[in-house]
Amino acid sequence: MSQENVQLVRRGLEAYARGDLEALFELVASDVVVYAQLGLAEAGTYLGRDSMAQFMRAWEDAWEEMEYEPEEWLEDADAVIVVIRYRGRGKGSGVTVDDRFAWRYEFSGDRVVGWGIYATKAEALEAAGLRE
């Protein structure tokens, strides 16, 4: 795994944090596949940038406030896995959360072609054929 892919993911996370979806989508293949694991609010498979944007809007609409903090970076030959700590408050429920999930990014050239969202680091590693 090249350091370039790690930097690509970092740039994408920074673009998302500042609300710059245009910059984020410059890093993503037009036919990107997004997989949100069952058990997550917006579980399912999303194909393409438009579908990815819909998924992201639905997730964001569920929260009154939300912040993300990358805590751990893992690399293998085919992907970058980032363990994300997220904190927020639900829009409808007012429930506060402080939890973690793992995002797994797959690449083709200088574009993200796959984004898997998993409830745990172990599940992201398993999807990559790895173990802790």
Short mmCIF file of the C-alpha atoms (twelve columns), coordinates in Angstrom:
data_MODEL
# 
_entry.id   MODEL 
# 
loop_
_atom_site.group_PDB 
_atom_site.id 
_atom_site.type_symbol 
_atom_site.label_atom_id 
_atom_site.label_alt_id 
_atom_site.label_comp_id 
_atom_site.label_asym_id 
_atom_site.label_seq_id 
_atom_site.Cartn_x 
_atom_site.Cartn_y 
_atom_site.Cartn_z 
_atom_site.pdbx_PDB_model_num 
ATOM 1   C CA . MET A 1   0.000   0.000   0.000   1 
ATOM 2   C CA . SER A 2   1.427   3.295   -0.982  1 
ATOM 3   C CA . GLN A 3   1.618   6.357   1.179   1 
ATOM 4   C CA . GLU A 4   -0.173  8.107   -1.699  1 
ATOM 5   C CA . ASN A 5   -3.356  6.177   -0.906  1 
ATOM 6   C CA . VAL A 6   -3.168  7.147   2.755   1 
ATOM 7   C CA . GLN A 7   -2.754  10.785  1.707   1 
ATOM 8   C CA . LEU A 8   -5.704  10.439  -0.692  1 
ATOM 9   C CA . VAL A 9   -7.917  9.247   2.167   1 
ATOM 10  C CA . ARG A 10  -6.663  12.043  4.424   1 
ATOM 11  C CA . ARG A 11  -7.505  14.630  1.743   1 
ATOM 12  C CA . GLY A 12  -10.960 13.105  1.360   1 
ATOM 13  C CA . LEU A 13  -11.625 13.209  5.098   1 
ATOM 14  C CA . GLU A 14  -10.449 16.826  5.239   1 
ATOM 15  C CA . ALA A 15  -12.716 17.763  2.315   1 
ATOM 16  C CA . TYR A 16  -15.679 16.061  3.983   1 
ATOM 17  C CA . ALA A 17  -14.944 17.774  7.319   1 
ATOM 18  C CA . ARG A 18  -15.093 21.199  5.683   1 
ATOM 19  C CA . GLY A 19  -18.242 20.289  3.735   1 
ATOM 20  C CA . ASP A 20  -16.512 20.339  0.347   1 
ATOM 21  C CA . LEU A 21  -18.198 17.415  -1.423  1 
ATOM 22  C CA . GLU A 22  -16.909 18.615  -4.787  1 
ATOM 23  C CA . ALA A 23  -13.301 18.184  -3.627  1 
ATOM 24  C CA . LEU A 24  -14.185 14.841  -2.060  1 
ATOM 25  C CA . PHE A 25  -15.773 13.529  -5.255  1 
ATOM 26  C CA . GLU A 26  -12.665 14.488  -7.265  1 
ATOM 27  C CA . LEU A 27  -10.930 11.692  -5.314  1 
ATOM 28  C CA . VAL A 28  -13.679 9.129   -5.919  1 
ATOM 29  C CA . ALA A 29  -14.286 7.080   -9.072  1 
ATOM 30  C CA . SER A 30  -17.586 7.840   -10.814 1 
ATOM 31  C CA . ASP A 31  -18.597 4.182   -10.358 1 
ATOM 32  C CA . VAL A 32  -17.579 3.976   -6.683  1 
ATOM 33  C CA . VAL A 33  -19.243 1.242   -4.617  1 
ATOM 34  C CA . VAL A 34  -20.220 2.147   -1.053  1 
ATOM 35  C CA . TYR A 35  -21.065 -0.668  1.313   1 
ATOM 36  C CA . ALA A 36  -22.627 0.135   4.684   1 
ATOM 37  C CA . GLN A 37  -22.730 -2.939  6.889   1 
ATOM 38  C CA . LEU A 38  -26.017 -4.270  8.208   1 
ATOM 39  C CA . GLY A 39  -26.645 -2.913  11.676  1 
ATOM 40  C CA . LEU A 40  -25.829 0.628   10.649  1 
ATOM 41  C CA . ALA A 41  -28.662 3.081   10.179  1 
ATOM 42  C CA . GLU A 42  -28.286 3.422   6.417   1 
ATOM 43  C CA . ALA A 43  -27.177 -0.159  5.680   1 
ATOM 44  C CA . GLY A 44  -26.948 -1.211  2.053   1 
ATOM 45  C CA . THR A 45  -24.907 -0.955  -1.106  1 
ATOM 46  C CA . TYR A 46  -24.711 2.326   -3.011  1 
ATOM 47  C CA . LEU A 47  -23.393 2.543   -6.568  1 
ATOM 48  C CA . GLY A 48  -21.882 5.710   -8.036  1 
ATOM 49  C CA . ARG A 49  -21.206 9.210   -6.756  1 
ATOM 50  C CA . ASP A 50  -24.864 10.286  -6.782  1 
ATOM 51  C CA . SER A 51  -25.853 7.301   -4.681  1 
ATOM 52  C CA . MET A 52  -22.888 7.950   -2.379  1 
ATOM 53  C CA . ALA A 53  -24.035 11.555  -1.936  1 
ATOM 54  C CA . GLN A 54  -27.576 10.390  -1.090  1 
ATOM 55  C CA . PHE A 55  -26.192 7.994   1.503   1 
ATOM 56  C CA . MET A 56  -24.064 10.750  3.043   1 
ATOM 57  C CA . ARG A 57  -26.985 13.205  3.163   1 
ATOM 58  C CA . ALA A 58  -29.258 10.620  4.819   1 
ATOM 59  C CA . TRP A 59  -26.585 9.917   7.440   1 
ATOM 60  C CA . GLU A 60  -25.974 13.611  8.099   1 
ATOM 61  C CA . ASP A 61  -29.706 14.376  8.295   1 
ATOM 62  C CA . ALA A 62  -30.028 11.970  11.226  1 
ATOM 63  C CA . TRP A 63  -27.692 14.039  13.417  1 
ATOM 64  C CA . GLU A 64  -28.121 17.379  15.128  1 
ATOM 65  C CA . GLU A 65  -24.369 17.522  15.523  1 
ATOM 66  C CA . MET A 66  -21.592 15.104  14.654  1 
ATOM 67  C CA . GLU A 67  -17.809 15.106  14.680  1 
ATOM 68  C CA . TYR A 68  -15.345 12.522  13.382  1 
ATOM 69  C CA . GLU A 69  -11.796 11.830  14.500  1 
ATOM 70  C CA . PRO A 70  -9.506  9.338   12.752  1 
ATOM 71  C CA . GLU A 71  -7.809  7.331   15.516  1 
ATOM 72  C CA . GLU A 72  -5.993  4.536   13.747  1 
ATOM 73  C CA . TRP A 73  -4.682  3.962   10.229  1 
ATOM 74  C CA . LEU A 74  -4.091  0.455   8.876   1 
ATOM 75  C CA . GLU A 75  -2.750  -0.460  5.474   1 
ATOM 76  C CA . ASP A 76  -2.651  -3.643  3.466   1 
ATOM 77  C CA . ALA A 77  -1.779  -4.408  -0.133  1 
ATOM 78  C CA . ASP A 78  -5.204  -3.418  -1.424  1 
ATOM 79  C CA . ALA A 79  -6.764  -0.965  0.985   1 
ATOM 80  C CA . VAL A 80  -6.546  1.617   3.733   1 
ATOM 81  C CA . ILE A 81  -8.613  1.070   6.879   1 
ATOM 82  C CA . VAL A 82  -9.317  3.990   9.196   1 
ATOM 83  C CA . VAL A 83  -10.793 3.543   12.665  1 
ATOM 84  C CA . ILE A 84  -13.005 6.573   13.226  1 
ATOM 85  C CA . ARG A 85  -14.252 7.847   16.564  1 
ATOM 86  C CA . TYR A 86  -17.511 9.672   16.181  1 
ATOM 87  C CA . ARG A 87  -19.411 11.799  18.679  1 
ATOM 88  C CA . GLY A 88  -22.749 13.441  18.217  1 
ATOM 89  C CA . ARG A 89  -26.376 13.881  19.108  1 
ATOM 90  C CA . GLY A 90  -29.312 12.432  17.206  1 
ATOM 91  C CA . LYS A 91  -31.616 14.945  15.576  1 
ATOM 92  C CA . GLY A 92  -34.942 13.297  16.431  1 
ATOM 93  C CA . SER A 93  -33.996 11.458  19.613  1 
ATOM 94  C CA . GLY A 94  -31.487 13.791  21.220  1 
ATOM 95  C CA . VAL A 95  -29.475 10.711  22.155  1 
ATOM 96  C CA . THR A 96  -25.739 11.302  22.404  1 
ATOM 97  C CA . VAL A 97  -23.230 8.843   20.985  1 
ATOM 98  C CA . ASP A 98  -19.518 8.345   21.427  1 
ATOM 99  C CA . ASP A 99  -18.430 5.293   19.492  1 
ATOM 100 C CA . ARG A 100 -16.146 3.977   16.786  1 
ATOM 101 C CA . PHE A 101 -16.500 2.424   13.388  1 
ATOM 102 C CA . ALA A 102 -14.051 1.479   10.665  1 
ATOM 103 C CA . TRP A 103 -13.937 2.681   7.070   1 
ATOM 104 C CA . ARG A 104 -12.169 0.579   4.449   1 
ATOM 105 C CA . TYR A 105 -11.101 2.249   1.201   1 
ATOM 106 C CA . GLU A 106 -10.144 0.391   -1.998  1 
ATOM 107 C CA . PHE A 107 -8.294  2.036   -4.887  1 
ATOM 108 C CA . SER A 108 -7.764  1.955   -8.609  1 
ATOM 109 C CA . GLY A 109 -4.977  4.288   -9.589  1 
ATOM 110 C CA . ASP A 110 -5.510  7.606   -7.849  1 
ATOM 111 C CA . ARG A 111 -9.240  7.144   -7.140  1 
ATOM 112 C CA . VAL A 112 -11.261 5.496   -4.401  1 
ATOM 113 C CA . VAL A 113 -13.356 2.750   -6.023  1 
ATOM 114 C CA . GLY A 114 -14.751 1.192   -2.849  1 
ATOM 115 C CA . TRP A 115 -15.749 2.505   0.569   1 
ATOM 116 C CA . GLY A 116 -16.844 -0.007  3.169   1 
ATOM 117 C CA . ILE A 117 -18.343 1.162   6.444   1 
ATOM 118 C CA . TYR A 118 -18.152 -1.377  9.260   1 
ATOM 119 C CA . ALA A 119 -19.318 -1.357  12.864  1 
ATOM 120 C CA . THR A 120 -15.948 -2.590  14.125  1 
ATOM 121 C CA . LYS A 121 -12.293 -2.695  13.156  1 
ATOM 122 C CA . ALA A 122 -12.406 -6.506  13.277  1 
ATOM 123 C CA . GLU A 123 -15.193 -6.567  10.672  1 
ATOM 124 C CA . ALA A 124 -13.271 -4.217  8.354   1 
ATOM 125 C CA . LEU A 125 -10.176 -6.382  8.707   1 
ATOM 126 C CA . GLU A 126 -12.204 -9.522  8.001   1 
ATOM 127 C CA . ALA A 127 -13.585 -7.914  4.835   1 
ATOM 128 C CA . ALA A 128 -9.960  -7.343  3.797   1 
ATOM 129 C CA . GLY A 129 -9.089  -10.969 4.579   1 
ATOM 130 C CA . LEU A 130 -6.984  -9.921  7.587   1 
ATOM 131 C CA . ARG A 131 -7.061  -10.479 11.338  1 
ATOM 132 C CA . GLU A 132 -5.966  -8.381  14.297  1 
# 
